[in-house]
Amino acid sequence: MEEKKETREERNREELTNADWIMAEFYATWCPHCKRMQPIVEEFKKSVEGVLEVVQIDVDQESSLSDFYAIDTVPTFVLMRKGEQLWRQSGELTLKRLEKAVRGLKA
């Protein structure tokens, strides 16, 4: 099980560093705000399919990534391009707000 965790964490680190456009959601399974965001994140993934990759990172399972990106609140959303953080927001967000962040930066 530990090996799977390291493999997942390494894959996510690689994606966050190299992806052209990627949105990371840092979340926790015990977080009520994260649970409320889940259907919105799923809808957001569908709305940006083919334009932007969306990855979900469990802060408890991938703590070194959470530490690296200085995540102290969940959920936290980070939009990146080739490893550079372009936008970051913590807390519950609407689908419109997530889409606006992408439109504003990819325009």
Secondary structure, DSSP 4 states (H G I P E B T S, - for coil): -HHHHHHHHHHHHHHHHH-SSEEEEEE-TT-HHHHHHHHHHHHHHHHTTTT-EEEEEETTTSHHHHHHTT--SSSEEEEEETTEEEEEEES---HHHHHHHHHHHH-
